[in-house]
Amino acid sequence: MEPPAAPGPERLFDSHRFPTDGFLLLALLLYAPVGLCLLVLRVFIGVHVFLVSCALPDSVVRRFIVRVMCSVLGLLVRQSDPRLRGAGARVFIANHVTPFDHNVVSLLTSCNTPALSGAPGFICWSRGFMELGVTGSRAELVDSLKEYSAHRGNPPLLLFPEEAATNGRAGLLRFRCGEWEFPRQGSGNSHSRVAGNGSAVWLEVALGSLTAEFLPSSSWPFSILDEVQPVALQVRRPLVAVSVADSSWITELLWTFFVPFTVYQVRWMPSVPRRADERSEDFALRVQELLAMELGVVSTRITAADRTEHMKRLRHTSRLPFAPALSQRPAARPRVPPSLPGATPEDVRVVTMAQQVKEVLPHVPLEVIKTDLVQTNCVDTTIANLLEGRVPFLPESKETEDLPAPSTSQAAAASGIQGSVAAPSSKPATKQFAKSSAERHLSLQERKRALYDYARR
């Protein structure tokens, strides 16, 4: 029996807050006057909760008082296996569901969560984040957190490797992701290298004639110490969604005050040590699998960057008069054979997505693309997996003349690309670097513009 297909981004993130069921929607309308009264009342109570939490020092008494006051605000916190809480671990690893996950865990035990985004200042401090004053790379952040954890008097760290909140029902975001960068002028041939202390790996990948660099970054929580303690968070509330993607923390706070209650279930898991000679990336993926099993969800390859792209597509398609399906790119829709003997609708959909990936990565065998699409069920995730090298394959050695004739959309995109790169130089693009660094930089800029024009189409 084959394992179930991994959920796509549309199942990991809620884009609508209100229920689609007619009965629940009617119940929400009837509850709205009561919810508005609770919202106004809880705003004033919330100010007192904030003042009390600021006035009292961090202790068991303070956590108990604030937890009781938060229950009046509708935040009910439950925990299981409290004996495992803080069993010698200095780093807590938790899944991310709402903007207030770190505040909820801090009601049960003393911990600090570093601020990774947003401007430092009063807002950052009032939300319960710890300011480190690090504005550089993740390597500097890891060094600062290592120095922080070296002092035994400091509270443990609470980190969220997903780096983006999900709905908590279908799966976990990948605990290891990265970002693509184009090489600077004068870069050498394609190669893989480790920089500094191994906290960042630059992996150059040739995409046709365009060269990019991949920088893995999200395994940094597992580079601080050799032992972490997973914490499983589950959140549920009636009538509306727990969290909505692209919603601000203020909006989520007001909806928390509006609903009757929000239940946070915190489950402490045993500490997980790093194995001998285990890389931080492998350590992160192993903890992700354990946490997914505890939550009863799947461990996906979708990253926080995929979430950002998914939300961009949602905003784009919502402005169209006839919005296409999420699994289809609005730019180019390759044609599928009208009839496949014995083919199911699922097979036709996989073939359609495979042809979309093939247009972007023509050197990747089609069977490899289909195999990965069955697992990911997402075009963008499959492209990222192929570019990152997570899916091994042998590039096709056929020349462009031997490939099947391109579709109408491909021909239009190809003609647009040729027109966009025909300006500075008439020399055709090659797969090898030019001898002069100036020529390499000029050729790179041309290929970058061509890729951008193709993506816009």
Salt bridges, closest charged atoms under 4 A:
ASP14 OD1 - ARG169 NH2 2.84
ASP58 OD1 - ARG62 NH1 3.90
ASP58 OD1 - ARG63 NH1 3.15
ASP101 OD2 - HIS96 ND1 2.85
GLU163 OE2 - ARG138 NH1 2.97
ASP226 OD1 - ARG274 NE 2.96
ASP246 OD1 - ARG307 NH2 3.91
ASP246 OD2 - ARG315 NH1 2.28
GLU252 OE2 - ARG17 NH2 3.07
GLU278 OE1 - ARG286 NH2 2.98
ASP282 OD2 - ARG279 NE 3.22
GLU294 OE2 - ARG267 NH1 3.47
GLU309 OE2 - LYS312 NZ 3.77
GLU346 OE2 - ARG349 NH2 2.30
ASP372 OD1 - ARG301 NH1 2.87
ASP380 OD2 - ARG313 NH1 2.15
ASP380 OD1 - ARG329 NH2 2.61
GLU388 OE1 - ARG174 NH1 3.25
GLU396 OE1 - LYS358 NZ 2.95
ASP453 OD1 - ARG456 NH1 3.08
